[in-house]
């Protein structure tokens, strides 16, 4: 792909336009855009002195913090490829992954990765990152279609895929997301779209996931600040100490925040972006009933985060959907019900053993997700293609049954699995987590009003403890693989 148009680093742009505006909040220090830009510029010099050619890959095994933020912007400004790795990976797997993906440098504080000679070379961020900065800062104008990041995502088989993004992918992802976010102008009760200087987005997702990385770009593009809480802080406490106005949550985080936070959120919180997978109906009802500014969404690593989202002030009926397609994306449903996506946020490719594969089929990326668009253009995600199974000649999507169960009073979460059956081949059985009490006696009659008879589960049981749930995941994966054989 040609280099294409160029653009200055947004951190530098805001350092010139509003140097004293907050760019990065941490418990130890507050960084203005001028200070962050100076640190990034000084780190760029250290990267060049290290002799790393452009588009070389640099693996980052670092916890959330200023070192990681500074290093990411320096890598992008100098044309290197950032490869953030999960801090949950054991050291041996980190090294294997860095070698397999041909990283030229590994930056980490893990002593197990720093001891002795290694391939790739490993060093601490102290060797490269300059926190204080100093000297002149250059704009760091880079072609926007240059390679920028490798983000790992686990597919349905659990095999990690390395998704290669350009800076343009992250840029257009942030532009479309920011256009959907609420902003309340001074001296006005009107709510319009946008993210602005003075806002703070809580970095509640790890930057080795695309949702966390997107927060950094989204804030820098709009002149807002990234708020990094203490590593050990609970989400509810971090929300208070950081002064966050926006946050991104997955279902588990939303549940914990609902349990810890009574009533409304602080008035300064104007957006709670929900994603990372299906959201139980009970959580949506709880958050909406409290007046929380929720946004449901649908996205993928391949599309550099969000594809669709609900607008500010969406009613509960909208929040039960994934919203409408955001700017700079395209979406359609094929004849088999699979969600197809395209547009400038679609990744450069999937890296497989050093070979970059174009993920598009006839110009579209097949997501592996099933869905439909309603008359209002809202996306309804209906499950995974690879979770669907056949029972007596009829296709059954477990997610459809799970959603119907979660709409029943008293059921907080549902998991549906196929079990062998002599007559039908396989039949659905449900396991549910209850809010209180026991499984509703009328569950079958209630489901019969919204599901055809062949989709009614043969039984509904209480969800077992965590150990048994883990076994269920393994069994479900084995059943899925056997169905493909």
ZADO-109064 format. One record per residue (C-alpha): x, y, z. Coordinates in steps of 0.25 Angstrom, whole numbers, padded with zeros to 4 digits, always signed. Example, Ala and Ser with C-alpha at 12.3 -4.5 7.8 and 13.67 -1.06 7.14 Angstrom:
REM ZADO-109064
+0049-0018+0031/+0055-0004+0029/
END
This chain:
REM ZADO-109064
+0000+0000+0000/+0006+0014-0003/+0010+0023+0008/-0002+0033+0005/-0005+0046+0012/+0003+0050+0024/-0002+0056+0038/+0005+0062+0050/+0005+0054+0063/-0008+0059+0070/+0000+0060+0083/+0009+0070+0077/-0002+0078+0070/-0009+0080+0084/+0004+0083+0090/+0005+0095+0081/-0010+0099+0082/-0012+0097+0097/+0001+0094+0104/-0005+0095+0118/-0016+0086+0116/-0016+0073+0123/-0012+0061+0115/-0009+0050+0125/-0013+0048+0139/-0006+0038+0148/-0006+0037+0164/+0008+0042+0164/+0008+0053+0153/-0001+0061+0144/+0005+0063+0130/+0001+0075+0121/+0001+0073+0106/+0014+0081+0105/+0021+0072+0116/+0016+0060+0109/+0020+0064+0096/+0034+0068+0101/+0036+0054+0107/+0031+0047+0094/+0041+0056+0086/+0052+0052+0095/+0049+0037+0095/+0048+0038+0080/+0063+0042+0080/+0067+0030+0089/+0059+0021+0079/+0067+0027+0067/+0080+0025+0075/+0077+0011+0078/+0078+0009+0063/+0064+0002+0060/+0060+0004+0046/+0046+0009+0042/+0035-0001+0043/+0043-0010+0052/+0034-0017+0063/+0036-0013+0077/+0029-0023+0087/+0024-0016+0100/+0021-0024+0112/+0018-0013+0122/+0007-0010+0131/-0002+0003+0129/+0006+0015+0133/+0013+0027+0127/+0025+0019+0122/+0015+0011+0113/+0008+0023+0108/+0021+0031+0105/+0027+0019+0098/+0015+0017+0089/+0014+0031+0084/+0029+0031+0081/+0028+0018+0073/+0017+0023+0065/+0024+0037+0063/+0037+0030+0058/+0030+0020+0049/+0032+0007+0058/+0022-0003+0060/+0017-0005+0074/+0014-0019+0079/+0007-0018+0093/+0007-0032+0099/-0002-0037+0111/+0004-0035+0125/-0003-0048+0128/+0006-0056+0119/+0017-0064+0125/+0031-0060+0122/+0034-0072+0113/+0022-0069+0105/+0025-0054+0104/+0039-0058+0098/+0033-0068+0089/+0023-0058+0083/+0033-0047+0082/+0042-0056+0074/+0031-0062+0065/+0027-0048+0062/+0041-0044+0059/+0041-0032+0069/+0055-0025+0069/+0054-0021+0084/+0046-0025+0096/+0043-0014+0106/+0039-0019+0120/+0041-0019+0135/+0040-0034+0137/+0053-0039+0142/+0051-0052+0136/+0052-0046+0122/+0063-0037+0126/+0073-0047+0131/+0084-0051+0122/+0085-0051+0107/+0072-0052+0099/+0066-0051+0085/+0060-0041+0084/+0069-0032+0092/+0061-0028+0105/+0062-0015+0113/+0055-0007+0123/+0047+0005+0119/+0057+0014+0127/+0067+0012+0116/+0058+0018+0105/+0047+0026+0112/+0051+0040+0115/+0040+0045+0125/+0045+0060+0126/+0048+0063+0112/+0055+0075+0108/+0059+0082+0095/+0051+0085+0083/+0040+0076+0079/+0037+0072+0065/+0023+0070+0059/+0026+0056+0055/+0019+0056+0042/+0017+0042+0037/+0009+0036+0026/-0004+0031+0032/-0004+0018+0024/+0009+0013+0031/+0009+0001+0040/+0006+0005+0054/+0003-0007+0063/+0001-0022+0065/-0010-0026+0074/-0013-0040+0078/-0027-0045+0078/-0032-0060+0081/-0041-0066+0071/-0052-0076+0074/-0042-0087+0074/-0033-0079+0084/-0022-0078+0075/-0016-0064+0076/-0016-0056+0063/-0007-0043+0061/-0015-0032+0055/-0007-0022+0048/-0012-0007+0048/-0008+0005+0041/-0008+0019+0048/-0020+0022+0038/-0028+0010+0044/-0026+0016+0058/-0028+0030+0054/-0042+0028+0047/-0046+0019+0058/-0044+0030+0068/-0051+0040+0058/-0064+0032+0057/-0064+0029+0072/-0062+0043+0076/-0074+0048+0067/-0083+0039+0075/-0079+0044+0089/-0087+0053+0098/-0082+0067+0101/-0090+0078+0109/-0085+0092+0104/-0084+0102+0115/-0096+0111+0118/-0105+0101+0111/-0114+0089+0114/-0113+0084+0100/-0105+0071+0098/-0097+0070+0085/-0086+0060+0080/-0071+0061+0083/-0060+0059+0093/-0053+0072+0097/-0040+0077+0105/-0043+0076+0119/-0049+0062+0118/-0043+0050+0125/-0044+0036+0120/-0041+0025+0130/-0031+0015+0124/-0040+0004+0130/-0036-0006+0119/-0022-0011+0116/-0015-0005+0104/-0011-0019+0099/-0025-0020+0095/-0030-0011+0084/-0041-0005+0093/-0030+0001+0102/-0021+0006+0091/-0033+0013+0085/-0035+0021+0098/-0021+0027+0096/-0023+0031+0081/-0037+0036+0084/-0033+0046+0095/-0021+0051+0087/-0029+0054+0075/-0039+0062+0083/-0029+0068+0093/-0035+0061+0105/-0027+0054+0116/-0024+0039+0119/-0026+0036+0133/-0018+0024+0138/-0022+0019+0152/-0013+0012+0162/-0011-0002+0158/-0018-0008+0171/-0029+0002+0171/-0044-0003+0170/-0052+0003+0159/-0061+0010+0167/-0050+0017+0175/-0042+0020+0162/-0055+0027+0157/-0054+0036+0169/-0039+0039+0170/-0037+0041+0155/-0048+0051+0152/-0052+0043+0140/-0063+0048+0130/-0063+0035+0121/-0060+0021+0123/-0060+0008+0115/-0065-0005+0122/-0067-0020+0119/-0079-0027+0125/-0071-0032+0137/-0066-0017+0140/-0080-0012+0139/-0085-0022+0149/-0075-0019+0159/-0077-0004+0158/-0092-0006+0159/-0090-0014+0172/-0080-0003+0178/-0087+0009+0173/-0100+0013+0178/-0110+0022+0170/-0105+0031+0160/-0091+0033+0155/-0084+0047+0158/-0090+0058+0149/-0077+0059+0142/-0078+0045+0136/-0084+0047+0122/-0081+0034+0116/-0080+0019+0119/-0076+0011+0107/-0079-0003+0108/-0073-0014+0099/-0065-0026+0098/-0076-0036+0096/-0091-0039+0100/-0096-0031+0112/-0106-0038+0121/-0120-0032+0121/-0120-0030+0136/-0108-0021+0135/-0114-0012+0125/-0127-0011+0133/-0119-0008+0146/-0110+0003+0139/-0121+0009+0131/-0131+0010+0143/-0120+0018+0151/-0119+0028+0139/-0105+0024+0136/-0100+0030+0122/-0099+0016+0115/-0094+0013+0101/-0095-0001+0096/-0086-0004+0084/-0081-0015+0075/-0066-0015+0070/-0054-0024+0067/-0039-0024+0067/-0039-0025+0052/-0047-0012+0051/-0038-0004+0061/-0049-0004+0072/-0063+0000+0070/-0072-0002+0058/-0086+0002+0063/-0091+0009+0076/-0103+0015+0082/-0104+0030+0083/-0105+0039+0096/-0118+0037+0104/-0122+0024+0097/-0134+0018+0103/-0134+0003+0108/-0139-0002+0095/-0127+0004+0087/-0117-0001+0098/-0122-0015+0095/-0116-0013+0081/-0102-0010+0077/-0106+0003+0071/-0104+0009+0057/-0091+0008+0049/-0081+0019+0052/-0075+0029+0042/-0063+0023+0034/-0068+0009+0035/-0077+0000+0026/-0086-0011+0030/-0095-0021+0024/-0102-0035+0026/-0099-0046+0016/-0109-0056+0012/-0105-0066+0023/-0107-0055+0034/-0092-0052+0036/-0088-0038+0039/-0078-0033+0028/-0070-0020+0031/-0061-0011+0023/-0056+0003+0022/-0043+0011+0026/-0043+0005+0040/-0041-0009+0035/-0027-0014+0038/-0016-0015+0028/-0016-0030+0030/-0014-0043+0039/+0000-0046+0042/+0003-0061+0041/+0017-0066+0043/+0023-0053+0037/+0013-0053+0025/+0002-0043+0025/-0011-0048+0020/-0022-0039+0014/-0034-0042+0023/-0044-0037+0012/-0053-0046+0004/-0058-0039-0008/-0055-0026-0001/-0062-0029+0012/-0057-0035+0025/-0065-0047+0030/-0066-0045+0045/-0071-0059+0049/-0083-0052+0056/-0097-0054+0053/-0106-0042+0053/-0118-0034+0046/-0121-0019+0044/-0135-0014+0048/-0143-0003+0041/-0136+0008+0049/-0122+0003+0044/-0119-0003+0058/-0110-0015+0059/-0115-0027+0066/-0103-0037+0069/-0109-0051+0070/-0097-0060+0073/-0085-0066+0066/-0085-0074+0054/-0077-0085+0061/-0086-0087+0073/-0098-0090+0064/-0102-0105+0064/-0113-0114+0058/-0124-0120+0065/-0133-0129+0058/-0130-0122+0045/-0132-0108+0051/-0121-0098+0053/-0120-0093+0068/-0112-0081+0072/-0109-0082+0087/-0108-0067+0089/-0123-0065+0085/-0128-0075+0096/-0118-0068+0106/-0123-0054+0103/-0138-0059+0104/-0134-0065+0118/-0127-0053+0123/-0140-0045+0120/-0148-0053+0130/-0149-0047+0144/-0139-0053+0154/-0129-0058+0143/-0116-0050+0143/-0108-0059+0133/-0110-0071+0124/-0101-0081+0117/-0107-0090+0107/-0099-0103+0102/-0102-0114+0093/-0103-0128+0099/-0104-0141+0091/-0118-0146+0088/-0121-0160+0082/-0133-0154+0074/-0129-0140+0070/-0114-0141+0070/-0112-0130+0080/-0122-0122+0089/-0120-0109+0097/-0118-0109+0112/-0117-0096+0120/-0110-0092+0132/-0113-0079+0139/-0108-0070+0150/-0120-0065+0158/-0121-0051+0165/-0129-0057+0176/-0137-0070+0179/-0138-0081+0170/-0140-0084+0155/-0154-0078+0151/-0165-0089+0150/-0171-0083+0138/-0158-0082+0130/-0163-0091+0119/-0177-0084+0117/-0170-0071+0117/-0159-0075+0106/-0170-0081+0098/-0176-0067+0095/-0163-0063+0089/-0156-0075+0083/-0161-0087+0075/-0163-0100+0082/-0150-0107+0076/-0142-0096+0082/-0147-0098+0096/-0136-0104+0105/-0139-0117+0110/-0135-0113+0124/-0131-0101+0132/-0121-0102+0144/-0114-0093+0153/-0100-0089+0148/-0090-0097+0155/-0077-0092+0162/-0065-0086+0155/-0058-0100+0154/-0070-0106+0147/-0072-0094+0138/-0058-0096+0133/-0060-0110+0130/-0073-0106+0122/-0064-0097+0114/-0055-0108+0110/-0067-0118+0107/-0073-0107+0098/-0061-0105+0091/-0059-0120+0089/-0073-0121+0084/-0071-0110+0074/-0058-0116+0069/-0065-0130+0067/-0076-0123+0059/-0066-0117+0049/-0059-0131+0047/
END
